[in-house]
Amino acid sequence: MKKEYRKMARKVNGKIREIKEGQVTIEVPLPIAEVLMGTTEVIEKLGREIGLMVISAVIESEAEQKAGKKNEKNPHRSANWWGSQIGPIYYDGQKVLIDRPRIRSKENKELALETYIALQNPRKMRKTVLKDMVLGISTRNYEETVEKLLRGYGIKKSSISRHFVQATAAQMREFLERSLSGFNLCAIFIDGIEFKGEHLIVALGIDRTGHKQILGLWQGATENAAICGNLLEDLQRRGLDTGKDYLFVLDGSRALRSAVTRMFGKDAEVQRCQQHKRRNVKAHLSPEHQTTIDARIRAAHNMVNYEDAKKSLELTVRYLERLNPSAARSLAEGLEETLTVHRLRVDGLLRKTLASTNPIESCFSITRTITGRVKRWRKGDMVQRWAVTALLRAESKFRRVKGYKEIPQLLAVLHNKSIDRKEVAA
């Protein structure tokens, strides 16, 4: 099928190139030196429609610098014009065809045009493809959603999938080797997510300024102590200071608690997620009692004083022993660890932030939304690649946690605890 290409009349005049198309005349200053050094951003900023016109003009200008103007006799020229050829470049997130000039040396050897070579770098297209697919454009619909300036080339489903795999694989490798030595953390959240038949354990940290950071993930069939231990060992390998005291916020998993104890000692401060605890207790109750018991537990968690909150929960346990012994055992298990933030005297909004695994649950929500568009899952690293892509997407939208102004108070408590432990050891 015959393809139609843009035909343009161009004229070189020093630093100004006049580009004509139809009845429109545009005069554009051309920073040739920057273009030849490989920066396509300068061109793209000139406008989508003008951009391709300028690109063609720049490539032809480089050819004129080497071979002189067409149909102009010059015995001192070092190269000769040799017609033109349709070739692909990357522009605005897609591969497009342009009619590029060809020149040959006196020895009849074709000379490369540096501008044309620079514009063939696919790195920028891969970044665009990655962003668009994460935002919800599937490989099946990508070709229809791209705004075509020229007849698209190389944007079929297989091409987009290939670019996405390459981009996410590189991103995953970079993420899994990201150094943690520069992070000054005060709290670490660890939770698991069921992900297409696999279990992913994810760690998220909060630093002294209140900013959140995805620390790492580990993939396994179940959330067992070995998998959780592997995650913590990986964090240590990448620079996490295991000699410091942190507040660990966990979902209540015994495997996670065991792994933290093994790595950071039995005195590690652990906050059990209050919302997980409330859900677990409600699961043992009949619908007629769920609302009342949940309100009693929530009221205890909202108390300021540690002793008062503990006493209130113990009263609820005794009440549940008569109503439903299984629910009573569920509430009593790890009861004190659900009040760690109370015992450490964490106040205000920061207590609400650290009392549950909600900060990491929000990441999982974005992950489920993004990966829910995938219709076919393959073996290998596909699950991990998509998980990393989604988590980093969530990370890019992180804000400082609520109550970050109270973090110095938490750091002081953890620091004093560390000093006391060292004095006992001495």
Secondary structure, DSSP 4 states (H G I P E B T S, - for coil): -PPP----EEEEETTEEEEEETTEEEEEE--HHHHHTT--HHHHTT-HHHHHHHHHHHHHHHHHHHH-STT---TT-SEEEEEEEEEEEEETTEEEEEEEEEEEETTS-BPP-HHHHHTT-THHHHHHHHHHHHTT--TTTHHHHS--SS-B-S-SHHHHHHHHHHHHHHHHHHHHT---TT--EEEEEEEEEEETTEEEEEEEEEETTS-EEEEEEEEESS--HHHHHHHHHHHHHTT--TTS--EEEE-S-HHHHHHHHHHH-TT-EEEE-HHHHHHHHHHTS-HHHHHHHHHHHHHHHT-SSHHHHHHHHHHHHHHHHHH-HHHHHHHHTTTGGGGHHHHTT--HHHHHHHTSSHHHHHHHHHHHHHHTT-----SSSHHHHHHHHHHHHHHTT--PPTTGGGHHHHHHHHHHHHHHHHHHH-
